[in-house]
């Protein structure tokens, strides 16, 4: 048969008795065997390649996605990583500060309304104030005398001493709102964006129930005419402003503290020329964690 052509049989027969033996030798033609195997393998490769090409051509969309999907995922990972680098580039933590400059503490920035608050917010809150609703008192009116103040809030003030304290606090808050300035430009705070509460407990309850309504508050104490103390209470709930996380202490607490000192000095008619400034601690730029190194292997494994 043809598949046994590589086999050949050699028979050598000698006469008996002359000391020789009969031997049969089988041999393979190795060259012909290897050539036949390679030919058969090549035919199989050509046939399978042709079949796969025809199938791929008939379903061109799937073939395109199969070939280029990994490139799309790699491009997506690259763009996301570049976006993260750009996002963190403005953060002082990821910037090189060999010799930081001084930053003068400016006025109180205006509040940024959040969608959860129906686009309403307060620049700051304070206590004590003649509030009887629990929703905040707005200091829209200027009171030059204690008598006018007591006449409007006689039913709200628990006692004459507390009413006098609220009146002094009201004057300081009025100075804070009217003398506010940003970058050297006067920017008074709208009284409707200032909320006063009867005491600290009422203010704490309101800020707890409305965590993004206001970022900071004053707790004033004025037991006598010549005494005015305050504490800045910050709402540490963080939020983003155009993709940038706010820093409650730097952005709000320090401006509120500086503005209150100026207002109290003005209230007592004391010259105040003190300039308050901050300076970032010198440090090298910290590396941003690599999004490619964390996510790329998973995408590449999925594409495979």
C-alpha positions as CSV (number, residue, x, y, z in Angstrom):
1,X,0.0,0.0,0.0
2,X,1.1,3.6,-0.5
3,X,1.5,4.4,3.2
4,X,4.0,1.6,3.4
5,X,6.2,2.7,0.6
6,X,8.8,3.9,3.0
7,X,9.1,0.4,4.3
8,X,11.3,-2.0,2.4
9,X,12.0,-5.7,3.0
10,X,15.3,-7.3,2.4
11,X,15.5,-11.1,2.5
12,X,18.8,-12.9,2.3
13,X,18.6,-16.7,2.0
14,X,21.5,-19.0,1.9
15,X,21.8,-22.7,1.6
16,X,21.5,-24.8,4.7
17,X,24.6,-26.6,6.0
18,X,27.1,-24.0,4.8
19,X,27.3,-22.3,8.1
20,X,25.1,-19.3,7.1
21,X,21.7,-18.3,8.4
22,X,18.6,-16.7,6.9
23,X,18.1,-13.1,8.0
24,X,15.3,-10.6,7.3
25,X,16.1,-6.9,7.7
26,X,13.5,-4.2,8.0
27,X,14.5,-0.5,7.4
28,X,12.7,2.8,7.2
29,X,13.5,5.6,4.9
30,X,13.7,8.4,7.4
31,X,13.9,11.2,4.9
32,X,10.7,10.2,3.1
33,X,8.9,9.8,6.5
34,X,9.8,13.4,7.8
35,X,8.9,14.9,4.4
36,X,5.5,13.3,4.5
37,X,4.8,14.4,8.0
38,X,5.8,18.0,7.3
39,X,3.7,18.0,4.1
40,X,0.7,16.8,6.0
41,X,1.2,19.4,8.8
42,X,1.6,22.2,6.3
43,X,-1.7,21.2,4.6
44,X,-3.4,21.2,7.9
45,X,-2.1,24.6,8.8
46,X,-3.2,26.1,5.4
47,X,-6.6,24.5,5.7
48,X,-7.2,25.8,9.3
49,X,-5.9,29.3,8.4
50,X,-8.1,29.5,5.4
51,X,-11.1,28.5,7.5
52,X,-10.4,31.0,10.2
53,X,-9.8,33.7,7.7
54,X,-13.1,33.1,6.0
55,X,-14.9,33.1,9.4
56,X,-13.2,36.3,10.5
57,X,-14.0,37.9,7.2
58,X,-17.7,37.0,7.5
59,X,-17.9,38.5,11.0
60,X,-15.7,41.6,10.5
61,X,-17.0,43.5,13.5
62,X,-16.2,40.9,16.0
63,X,-12.8,40.4,14.4
64,X,-12.0,44.2,14.7
65,X,-13.1,44.3,18.3
66,X,-11.1,41.2,19.2
67,X,-7.9,42.7,17.6
68,X,-8.2,46.3,18.9
69,X,-10.1,45.9,22.2
70,X,-6.8,45.7,24.2
71,X,-5.5,48.9,22.6
72,X,-8.7,50.7,23.5
73,X,-8.5,49.5,27.1
74,X,-4.8,50.6,27.3
75,X,-5.7,54.0,25.9
76,X,-8.5,54.4,28.4
77,X,-6.2,53.5,31.3
78,X,-3.6,55.9,30.0
79,X,-6.2,58.8,29.8
80,X,-7.6,58.1,33.3
81,X,-4.1,58.0,34.7
82,X,-3.2,61.3,33.1
83,X,-6.5,62.8,34.4
84,X,-5.6,61.7,37.9
85,X,-2.2,63.3,37.6
86,X,-3.7,66.6,36.5
87,X,-6.2,66.4,39.3
88,X,-3.6,66.0,42.0
89,X,-1.2,68.4,40.4
90,X,-3.0,71.4,42.1
91,X,-2.9,69.8,45.5
92,X,0.0,71.2,47.6
93,X,0.7,67.8,48.9
94,X,1.8,66.6,45.4
95,X,3.8,69.8,44.5
96,X,7.4,70.7,45.2
97,X,7.7,73.5,47.7
98,X,11.4,74.2,48.3
99,X,10.7,77.8,49.6
100,X,7.0,78.4,50.0
101,X,5.7,82.0,50.1
102,X,3.6,83.6,52.8
103,X,-0.2,83.6,52.2
104,X,-2.0,86.4,54.0
105,X,-5.2,85.3,55.6
106,X,-8.0,86.8,53.6
107,X,-11.7,87.4,54.4
108,X,-14.4,84.8,54.8
109,X,-15.2,83.2,51.4
110,X,-18.8,82.9,50.3
111,X,-20.5,79.6,50.9
112,X,-21.0,77.2,48.0
113,X,-24.6,75.9,47.8
114,X,-24.9,72.1,47.6
115,X,-27.6,70.3,45.7
116,X,-28.7,68.6,48.9
117,X,-29.6,72.0,50.4
118,X,-31.9,73.2,47.6
119,X,-29.1,75.6,46.6
120,X,-29.2,77.4,50.0
121,X,-26.3,77.9,52.4
122,X,-25.0,80.2,55.1
123,X,-21.6,81.8,55.0
124,X,-21.4,81.4,58.8
125,X,-23.6,80.9,61.8
126,X,-23.3,82.3,65.3
127,X,-24.7,82.3,68.8
128,X,-26.2,83.8,70.8
129,X,-28.9,85.6,68.8
130,X,-32.5,86.5,69.2
131,X,-33.8,83.5,67.3
132,X,-37.2,82.1,68.1
133,X,-37.8,79.8,65.1
134,X,-34.8,77.4,65.4
135,X,-34.1,78.0,61.7
136,X,-31.7,80.9,62.1
137,X,-31.9,84.6,62.7
138,X,-30.7,86.9,59.9
139,X,-29.1,90.2,61.1
140,X,-30.7,92.4,58.4
141,X,-31.3,95.4,60.6
142,X,-28.7,97.7,62.2
143,X,-29.4,98.5,65.9
144,X,-27.6,101.6,67.2
145,X,-29.1,101.5,70.7
146,X,-29.9,98.8,73.2
147,X,-33.4,100.2,73.6
148,X,-34.2,99.5,69.9
149,X,-32.9,96.0,70.2
150,X,-34.9,95.2,73.3
151,X,-38.0,96.7,71.8
152,X,-37.9,94.3,68.9
153,X,-36.9,91.2,70.9
154,X,-38.5,91.7,74.3
155,X,-40.3,88.4,74.1
156,X,-37.2,86.5,72.9
157,X,-34.5,87.6,75.4
158,X,-34.7,85.5,78.6
159,X,-33.3,88.3,80.7
160,X,-31.9,91.8,80.5
161,X,-28.3,90.7,80.8
162,X,-28.7,88.1,78.0
163,X,-30.4,90.7,75.8
164,X,-27.4,93.0,76.3
165,X,-25.0,90.2,75.4
166,X,-27.0,89.5,72.2
167,X,-26.9,93.2,71.3
168,X,-23.1,93.3,71.6
169,X,-22.7,90.1,69.6
170,X,-25.1,91.5,67.0
171,X,-22.9,94.6,66.6
172,X,-19.8,92.4,66.2
173,X,-21.4,90.2,63.7
174,X,-22.6,93.2,61.7
175,X,-19.0,94.5,61.6
176,X,-17.8,91.0,60.4
177,X,-20.3,90.9,57.6
178,X,-19.8,94.5,56.4
179,X,-16.0,94.7,56.6
180,X,-15.4,91.4,54.8
181,X,-13.0,91.6,51.9
182,X,-11.4,89.1,49.5
183,X,-8.0,89.8,47.8
184,X,-8.1,93.4,48.9
185,X,-11.6,94.0,47.4
186,X,-14.5,94.7,49.8
187,X,-17.0,91.9,49.6
188,X,-19.7,92.3,52.3
189,X,-21.5,89.2,53.4
190,X,-25.2,89.2,52.7
191,X,-27.2,89.2,56.0
192,X,-29.4,86.5,54.6
193,X,-26.4,84.3,54.4
194,X,-25.7,84.7,58.1
195,X,-27.7,82.7,60.6
196,X,-27.9,83.3,64.3
197,X,-29.1,80.9,66.9
198,X,-30.3,81.3,70.5
199,X,-27.5,79.3,72.1
200,X,-24.8,76.9,71.2
201,X,-27.0,73.8,71.7
202,X,-29.5,75.0,69.2
203,X,-26.8,75.8,66.7
204,X,-25.2,72.4,67.1
205,X,-28.5,70.7,66.5
206,X,-29.0,72.7,63.4
207,X,-25.5,72.0,62.0
208,X,-25.9,68.3,62.8
209,X,-29.1,68.0,60.9
210,X,-27.8,70.1,58.0
211,X,-24.2,69.0,57.6
212,X,-23.5,70.9,54.4
213,X,-25.6,74.0,55.1
214,X,-22.8,76.0,56.6
215,X,-19.1,75.3,57.0
216,X,-18.3,77.3,60.2
217,X,-19.8,79.1,63.2
218,X,-19.0,81.5,66.0
219,X,-19.8,80.9,69.6
220,X,-19.5,84.4,71.3
221,X,-19.4,85.2,74.9
222,X,-19.7,88.8,76.2
223,X,-20.6,88.8,79.9
224,X,-19.6,92.4,80.4
225,X,-19.4,95.5,78.2
226,X,-15.6,95.3,78.1
227,X,-15.4,91.6,77.4
228,X,-15.8,89.7,74.1
229,X,-14.7,86.2,73.6
230,X,-15.3,83.8,70.8
231,X,-14.7,80.2,69.6
232,X,-14.7,79.2,66.0
233,X,-16.6,76.0,65.4
234,X,-16.0,74.3,62.1
235,X,-18.1,71.8,60.3
236,X,-15.6,69.3,59.2
237,X,-17.8,67.6,56.5
238,X,-15.7,67.8,53.4
239,X,-17.1,68.5,49.9
240,X,-15.7,69.3,46.5
241,X,-15.8,72.6,44.7
242,X,-15.3,72.1,41.0
243,X,-13.5,68.8,41.6
244,X,-11.2,70.2,44.4
245,X,-11.7,69.1,48.0
246,X,-12.0,72.0,50.4
247,X,-9.8,72.4,53.4
248,X,-12.0,73.6,56.2
249,X,-9.2,74.8,58.5
250,X,-7.2,76.7,56.0
251,X,-10.1,77.9,53.8
252,X,-12.6,78.8,56.6
253,X,-11.4,78.6,60.1
254,X,-8.4,80.9,59.8
255,X,-10.3,83.6,57.8
256,X,-13.2,83.5,60.3
257,X,-10.7,83.8,63.2
258,X,-8.8,86.7,61.6
259,X,-12.1,88.5,60.6
260,X,-13.5,88.2,64.1
261,X,-10.3,89.7,65.7
262,X,-10.5,92.7,63.3
263,X,-14.2,93.1,64.1
264,X,-13.8,92.9,67.9
265,X,-10.9,95.4,67.7
266,X,-13.1,97.7,65.7
267,X,-16.0,97.2,68.1
268,X,-13.8,98.3,71.0
269,X,-12.2,101.1,68.9
270,X,-8.7,99.6,69.1
271,X,-6.2,100.1,66.3
272,X,-5.4,96.7,64.8
273,X,-2.6,96.6,62.3
274,X,-1.7,93.0,62.8
275,X,-1.3,90.9,59.6
276,X,-2.0,87.2,59.9
277,X,-0.4,84.9,57.3
278,X,0.3,81.2,56.8
279,X,3.2,79.5,55.1
280,X,3.2,75.9,53.7
281,X,5.9,73.7,55.3
282,X,8.7,73.1,52.8
283,X,8.6,69.6,51.3
284,X,9.3,67.7,48.1
285,X,6.5,66.6,45.8
286,X,5.0,63.3,46.8
287,X,4.3,60.8,44.1
288,X,0.8,60.1,43.0
289,X,-0.2,56.5,43.2
290,X,-0.1,54.9,39.8
291,X,-3.6,54.0,38.4
292,X,-1.9,52.1,35.6
293,X,0.0,49.8,38.0
294,X,-3.1,49.1,40.0
295,X,-5.7,48.5,37.3
296,X,-3.9,47.8,34.0
297,X,-3.0,44.2,34.8
298,X,-6.7,43.4,35.4
299,X,-7.8,45.0,32.1
300,X,-5.0,43.2,30.2
301,X,-5.9,39.9,31.8
302,X,-9.5,40.4,30.9
303,X,-8.7,41.3,27.3
304,X,-6.7,38.1,27.0
